Amino acid sequence: MAGLDDLLTSLPLDQIAGKLGVDAGTVQSAAGGLLPAILGGLKANADDPAGAASLQEALTQHSPQLVEGGINIDDVDTDDGDKIAGHIFGDQKDAVVAKVAETTGQQPNILSKLLPALAPIAMSFIAKQLQGKQQAAAPQAAAQEEPGGLGGLLGGLLGGGGSGGGGLDIGGLLGGLGGLLGGGRR
């Protein structure tokens, strides 16, 4: 299964940097902090049965095509990304951005601009992973309905992060976000 590093390396850093008016290294560092936060927030939602059902439904609305064959940042719907971030973090969105800024050393305004671009990419990436998992398990259709399936997938993505984007302490970041995210948004 693909992990966080795969998602990070699939990002068109130069394209995003051009849109934000920053360098690619800034985007890489910022994304290295935001993506674990996004995935961690989604996992917090998926750990609750109602949140898992809501997330499962949301994933059906996000095509894996966005991340297939290279991501074009012009194809990313940032208005949808704002909505996704709102669903994931609720009224804690600014606090999450502040925590990621503290952890990565990136400016909160850059992170706030990047978050709505990364959220749809993350959803598409997860939809692609889930689609692959379901196709592999097609003979055992009941297994894909397990409540822990989506949470397990998200946990695997987070755990499969390896370096986590240039030495970022993902465990420390997620631990710090844990108090903010609690049991996730419903």
HELIX and SHEET records of a PDB file:
HELIX    1   1 LEU A    4  SER A   10  1                                   7    
HELIX    2   2 LEU A   13  LEU A   20  1                                   8    
HELIX    3   3 ALA A   24  ALA A   46  1                                  23    
HELIX    4   4 PRO A   49  THR A   60  1                                  12    
HELIX    5   5 PRO A   64  VAL A   67  5                                   4    
HELIX    6   6 ILE A   73  ASP A   75  5                                   3    
HELIX    7   7 THR A   78  PHE A   89  1                                  12    
HELIX    8   8 GLY A   90  GLN A   92  5                                   3    
HELIX    9   9 LYS A   93  THR A  104  1                                  12    
HELIX   10  10 PRO A  108  ALA A  136  1                                  29    
HELIX   11  11 ALA A  138  GLU A  145  5                                   8    
HELIX   12  12 GLY A  148  GLY A  159  1                                  12    
HELIX   13  13 ILE A  170  LEU A  181  1                                  12    
END                                                                             
